């Protein structure tokens, strides 16, 4: 829903009044809802686990998610308000300000054993957005007991997040989370630190905004014969991937005009959006990953290796970097005309 708003502003000594036309848009969002919506549009069966108020905002949230194919049978409704937020976006300055209002509280008491069993019955993956950690930890531990993989998204340090991360098989983080969570000076050092502290994690992805993302995938130490400073490798590989992406864009006439050819589209959604993968670059082999400086006697990271006499495990891994994917504007066509198939995915998620 878009609402035009005329706002008269008088600035300082300027005597004339300047009229600004702003657009107030009301729409769903948030990490979990966005992830579920994207997965659903790509063909996954998705379920949301959370609590909303019995109000118009809650009605709108449920309606919008169901319209995108997200199953809301595990969404509880209770007296009170649904959580919502105001996002103030300055497109010219490239900044975003969030003003969030909490809603009804989702507690472990809302997740009795029979509900948890129903949530996880056919789940291929359970995803947590790093919020509501009391409920998330309860469900993550149950998922682990049933052999359901756990994916955690870590945007910023929060109360209880350290315990939730201990249950993670896969971790996806924001740009600044690894360093802020581990107190390391570089991204590479922070990712090594997280790998050491989270023994169950198989891979970590850190998004880098317009630069793309980096993936460190755990490997067996026996498969790694050479040492490599992770931060140095990330710097080199990101530069090479960016250069490759720029050359591809400059020689691809379709992408210059905001279109993606059938051949270059990685996948297409139910809504007929063609998504082109960014340039990717992977290490040819696994390395023994090293920090930029020798490790201190005691690591001061949040989860605290060393303080109880535990040895820090060596980290071996493969590295992949990718430039940002491209979702262009295009003229809608049928899937038959495009000759593309929607990938089959499965996921079960919680907020």
C-alpha positions as CSV (number, residue, x, y, z in Angstrom):
1,X,0.0,0.0,0.0
2,X,1.6,3.3,-1.1
3,X,0.4,6.6,0.4
4,X,1.7,9.9,-1.0
5,X,2.4,12.4,1.7
6,X,3.0,16.1,1.1
7,X,5.2,17.7,3.7
8,X,6.0,21.4,4.0
9,X,9.4,22.1,5.4
10,X,11.1,25.4,6.1
11,X,14.8,25.2,6.6
12,X,16.9,27.8,8.6
13,X,17.0,31.2,6.9
14,X,15.3,30.0,3.7
15,X,12.1,32.2,3.6
16,X,10.3,30.1,0.9
17,X,8.6,26.9,1.7
18,X,9.8,23.8,-0.1
19,X,7.4,21.0,-0.8
20,X,8.6,17.4,-0.6
21,X,6.6,14.5,-1.8
22,X,7.3,11.4,0.2
23,X,6.0,7.9,-0.2
24,X,4.9,5.9,2.8
25,X,4.8,2.2,1.9
26,X,3.2,-0.4,4.1
27,X,4.6,-3.9,3.5
28,X,5.8,-7.0,5.2
29,X,9.5,-7.5,6.0
30,X,12.0,-8.7,8.5
31,X,14.7,-11.4,8.1
32,X,12.5,-14.4,8.7
33,X,9.5,-13.3,6.6
34,X,11.8,-12.2,3.8
35,X,13.6,-15.6,3.8
36,X,10.4,-17.6,3.9
37,X,8.8,-15.5,1.1
38,X,11.9,-15.9,-1.1
39,X,12.0,-19.7,-0.5
40,X,8.3,-20.1,-1.1
41,X,8.5,-18.2,-4.4
42,X,11.3,-20.6,-5.4
43,X,9.1,-23.6,-4.8
44,X,9.8,-24.6,-1.1
45,X,7.2,-25.6,1.4
46,X,7.7,-23.1,4.2
47,X,6.2,-22.7,7.7
48,X,6.4,-19.7,10.0
49,X,6.6,-20.2,13.8
50,X,5.9,-17.1,15.8
51,X,3.2,-15.2,17.7
52,X,1.2,-12.2,16.5
53,X,-1.4,-10.0,18.1
54,X,-5.1,-10.2,17.3
55,X,-5.0,-6.9,15.5
56,X,-5.1,-5.5,12.0
57,X,-1.4,-5.6,11.6
58,X,-1.3,-9.3,12.5
59,X,-4.1,-9.9,10.0
60,X,-2.1,-8.1,7.3
61,X,1.0,-10.0,8.1
62,X,-0.8,-13.4,7.9
63,X,-2.6,-12.4,4.7
64,X,0.5,-11.3,2.9
65,X,2.5,-14.4,3.8
66,X,-0.3,-16.7,2.8
67,X,-0.6,-14.9,-0.5
68,X,3.1,-15.8,-1.1
69,X,2.5,-19.5,-0.2
70,X,3.9,-19.4,3.4
71,X,2.1,-21.8,5.7
72,X,1.0,-20.0,8.9
73,X,-0.6,-22.9,10.8
74,X,2.0,-22.5,13.5
75,X,1.5,-18.7,13.9
76,X,-0.1,-18.1,17.3
77,X,-2.5,-15.2,17.8
78,X,-3.0,-13.6,21.2
79,X,-4.5,-10.4,22.7
80,X,-2.2,-7.5,22.3
81,X,-0.2,-5.8,19.5
82,X,1.8,-7.4,16.7
83,X,5.4,-6.3,16.3
84,X,5.9,-3.6,13.6
85,X,8.5,-1.1,12.6
86,X,9.1,2.1,10.7
87,X,11.9,2.1,8.1
88,X,13.2,5.6,7.1
89,X,15.1,5.2,3.9
90,X,17.3,8.0,2.5
91,X,17.9,6.8,-1.1
92,X,20.1,9.7,-2.0
93,X,22.3,9.2,1.1
94,X,22.1,5.5,1.0
95,X,21.1,5.2,4.7
96,X,18.3,3.4,6.6
97,X,16.9,4.1,10.0
98,X,14.8,1.5,11.9
99,X,12.2,2.3,14.6
100,X,10.9,-1.0,15.9
101,X,7.9,-1.6,18.3
102,X,7.8,-5.0,20.0
103,X,4.6,-7.0,20.1
104,X,3.2,-9.9,22.1
105,X,5.9,-12.1,23.5
106,X,6.6,-15.6,22.1
107,X,7.7,-17.8,25.0
108,X,8.9,-21.4,25.4
109,X,5.5,-22.1,27.1
110,X,4.0,-21.6,23.6
111,X,5.9,-24.5,22.3
112,X,4.8,-27.7,24.1
113,X,6.3,-31.0,23.0
114,X,3.4,-32.0,20.7
115,X,3.6,-28.7,18.8
116,X,7.4,-29.0,18.4
117,X,6.9,-32.5,17.0
118,X,4.3,-31.2,14.5
119,X,6.7,-28.4,13.4
120,X,9.6,-30.7,12.8
121,X,7.7,-33.7,11.4
122,X,8.5,-33.2,7.7
123,X,11.1,-30.4,8.1
124,X,14.2,-30.6,5.9
125,X,15.8,-27.5,7.5
126,X,14.9,-25.2,10.4
127,X,16.0,-21.5,10.1
128,X,16.3,-19.0,12.9
129,X,16.7,-15.3,12.4
130,X,18.6,-14.8,15.7
131,X,15.7,-13.2,17.6
132,X,13.3,-14.7,20.3
133,X,16.3,-16.8,21.4
134,X,14.5,-18.6,24.3
135,X,12.0,-20.2,21.8
136,X,14.7,-20.7,19.2
137,X,17.1,-22.6,21.5
138,X,14.2,-24.9,22.5
139,X,13.2,-25.7,18.9
140,X,16.9,-25.9,17.7
141,X,17.7,-28.5,20.4
142,X,14.7,-30.5,19.4
143,X,15.6,-30.3,15.7
144,X,19.1,-31.5,16.5
145,X,17.7,-34.5,18.4
146,X,15.6,-35.4,15.3
147,X,18.5,-34.9,12.9
148,X,17.0,-31.8,11.2
149,X,19.8,-29.4,10.1
150,X,19.8,-26.0,11.8
151,X,20.6,-22.7,10.0
152,X,21.0,-19.6,12.1
153,X,21.2,-16.0,10.8
154,X,23.2,-13.7,13.0
155,X,22.7,-10.0,12.3
156,X,24.0,-8.5,15.5
157,X,24.9,-9.9,19.0
158,X,21.8,-10.5,21.1
159,X,21.0,-12.0,24.4
160,X,21.0,-15.8,24.2
161,X,22.5,-15.9,20.6
162,X,25.7,-17.6,21.8
163,X,23.8,-20.6,23.0
164,X,21.7,-20.7,19.9
165,X,24.8,-20.7,17.7
166,X,26.1,-23.8,19.5
167,X,23.2,-25.7,17.9
168,X,23.9,-24.4,14.3
169,X,25.0,-26.6,11.4
170,X,25.1,-23.5,9.1
171,X,25.6,-19.9,9.9
172,X,24.9,-16.8,7.8
173,X,26.0,-13.4,9.2
174,X,25.8,-9.8,8.4
175,X,29.0,-7.9,7.4
176,X,29.9,-6.7,10.8
177,X,28.7,-9.6,13.0
178,X,31.8,-11.8,13.0
179,X,34.1,-9.1,14.2
180,X,31.7,-7.5,16.7
181,X,30.9,-11.0,18.2
182,X,34.5,-12.2,18.4
183,X,36.3,-8.9,19.0
184,X,38.7,-9.7,16.1
185,X,40.2,-7.0,14.0
186,X,39.7,-8.5,10.6
187,X,36.8,-10.6,9.0
188,X,39.1,-13.5,8.2
189,X,40.4,-13.7,11.8
190,X,36.8,-13.5,13.1
191,X,35.5,-16.3,10.8
192,X,38.4,-18.5,12.0
193,X,37.4,-17.7,15.6
194,X,33.8,-18.6,14.9
195,X,34.8,-21.9,13.3
196,X,36.9,-22.7,16.4
197,X,34.1,-21.9,18.8
198,X,31.2,-23.5,17.0
199,X,32.3,-27.1,16.4
200,X,29.0,-28.2,14.7
201,X,29.1,-25.5,12.1
202,X,29.9,-26.8,8.6
203,X,30.0,-23.5,6.8
204,X,29.8,-19.8,7.5
205,X,28.5,-17.2,4.9
206,X,29.1,-13.5,5.6
207,X,27.3,-11.1,3.4
208,X,29.2,-8.0,2.2
209,X,26.4,-5.8,0.8
210,X,27.1,-4.6,-2.7
211,X,30.5,-6.4,-2.6
212,X,28.7,-9.8,-2.5
213,X,29.5,-12.5,0.1
214,X,32.2,-14.9,1.3
215,X,31.8,-18.6,2.3
216,X,34.2,-20.6,4.4
217,X,33.4,-24.3,4.3
218,X,34.9,-26.6,6.9
219,X,37.2,-29.3,5.6
220,X,39.0,-32.3,7.1
221,X,42.5,-31.3,8.4
222,X,43.9,-34.3,6.6
223,X,42.7,-32.7,3.3
224,X,44.6,-29.5,3.9
225,X,48.3,-29.6,3.2
226,X,49.2,-25.9,2.9
227,X,48.8,-22.9,5.3
228,X,47.0,-19.7,4.2
229,X,46.2,-16.5,5.9
230,X,42.4,-16.3,5.4
231,X,42.2,-12.5,5.3
232,X,44.8,-12.4,2.6
233,X,42.9,-15.0,0.5
234,X,39.6,-13.1,1.0
235,X,41.1,-9.8,-0.2
236,X,42.7,-11.4,-3.3
237,X,39.7,-13.5,-4.2
238,X,37.2,-10.6,-3.8
239,X,39.3,-8.4,-6.0
240,X,39.5,-11.1,-8.7
241,X,35.8,-11.9,-8.5
242,X,34.9,-8.2,-8.7
243,X,37.1,-7.7,-11.7
244,X,35.6,-10.8,-13.4
245,X,32.1,-9.5,-12.7
246,X,32.9,-6.1,-14.2
247,X,34.2,-7.6,-17.4
248,X,31.1,-9.8,-17.7
249,X,28.8,-6.9,-17.3
250,X,30.6,-4.8,-19.8
251,X,30.5,-7.5,-22.5
252,X,26.9,-8.7,-21.8
253,X,24.5,-6.4,-23.8
254,X,21.5,-7.9,-22.1
255,X,22.7,-7.0,-18.6
256,X,23.5,-3.5,-19.7
257,X,19.9,-3.0,-20.4
258,X,18.7,-4.4,-17.1
259,X,17.7,-7.8,-18.6
260,X,18.9,-11.3,-18.1
261,X,19.1,-13.8,-20.9
262,X,17.7,-17.3,-20.5
263,X,21.2,-18.7,-20.6
264,X,22.6,-16.5,-17.8
265,X,19.7,-16.9,-15.4
266,X,20.5,-19.1,-12.4
267,X,16.8,-19.7,-11.6
268,X,13.4,-18.2,-12.0
269,X,10.8,-17.7,-9.3
270,X,7.1,-18.5,-9.3
271,X,6.5,-14.8,-10.0
272,X,8.7,-15.1,-13.1
273,X,11.7,-13.2,-11.8
274,X,15.0,-14.3,-13.4
275,X,17.9,-14.3,-11.0
276,X,21.4,-14.2,-12.3
277,X,24.1,-15.4,-10.0
278,X,27.1,-13.1,-9.4
279,X,30.6,-14.1,-10.3
280,X,32.0,-16.7,-8.0
281,X,35.5,-17.8,-7.3
282,X,36.5,-20.8,-5.2
283,X,39.8,-22.1,-3.8
284,X,40.9,-25.1,-5.7
285,X,41.7,-27.0,-2.4
286,X,41.4,-26.9,1.3
287,X,43.9,-24.9,3.4
288,X,45.0,-24.8,7.0
289,X,43.5,-21.3,7.7
290,X,45.7,-18.9,9.7
291,X,45.0,-15.6,11.3
292,X,46.8,-12.4,10.4
293,X,48.7,-12.4,13.7
294,X,49.6,-15.2,16.1
295,X,46.8,-16.2,18.4
296,X,46.9,-14.9,22.0
297,X,47.2,-17.2,24.9
298,X,43.6,-16.6,25.8
299,X,40.9,-15.7,23.3
300,X,38.6,-13.0,24.6
301,X,35.7,-14.0,22.2
302,X,32.2,-14.2,23.6
303,X,31.9,-18.0,23.8
304,X,35.3,-18.2,25.5
305,X,37.7,-20.9,24.4
306,X,40.8,-21.2,26.5
307,X,39.3,-20.0,29.8
308,X,38.4,-23.6,30.7
309,X,41.6,-25.1,29.4
310,X,40.2,-26.2,26.1
311,X,42.6,-26.3,23.2
312,X,41.6,-24.2,20.2
313,X,41.0,-26.6,17.3
314,X,42.8,-26.0,14.0
315,X,40.6,-24.8,11.2
316,X,40.8,-26.2,7.7
317,X,38.5,-25.0,5.0
318,X,37.7,-24.1,1.4
319,X,36.9,-20.5,0.5
320,X,34.4,-19.2,-2.0
321,X,33.6,-15.5,-2.8
322,X,30.8,-14.2,-4.9
323,X,29.7,-10.9,-6.2
324,X,26.1,-9.8,-5.6
325,X,23.4,-11.6,-7.5
326,X,21.4,-9.6,-10.0
327,X,17.6,-9.4,-10.0
328,X,16.6,-7.2,-12.9
329,X,13.5,-5.5,-14.1
330,X,12.0,-7.4,-17.0
331,X,8.9,-8.1,-19.0
332,X,6.9,-11.0,-17.5
333,X,6.8,-14.1,-19.6
334,X,5.6,-17.6,-19.0
335,X,7.9,-20.3,-17.8
336,X,7.3,-22.2,-21.1
337,X,8.5,-19.2,-23.1
338,X,11.5,-18.8,-20.9
339,X,12.4,-22.5,-21.0
340,X,13.4,-22.4,-17.2
341,X,12.5,-24.6,-14.3
342,X,11.9,-23.6,-10.7
343,X,14.2,-25.4,-8.4
344,X,12.7,-27.7,-5.7
345,X,13.6,-26.6,-2.2
346,X,12.4,-27.6,1.3
347,X,12.6,-25.6,4.5
348,X,10.9,-25.1,7.8
349,X,11.5,-21.8,9.5
350,X,10.9,-20.0,12.8
351,X,11.1,-16.4,13.8
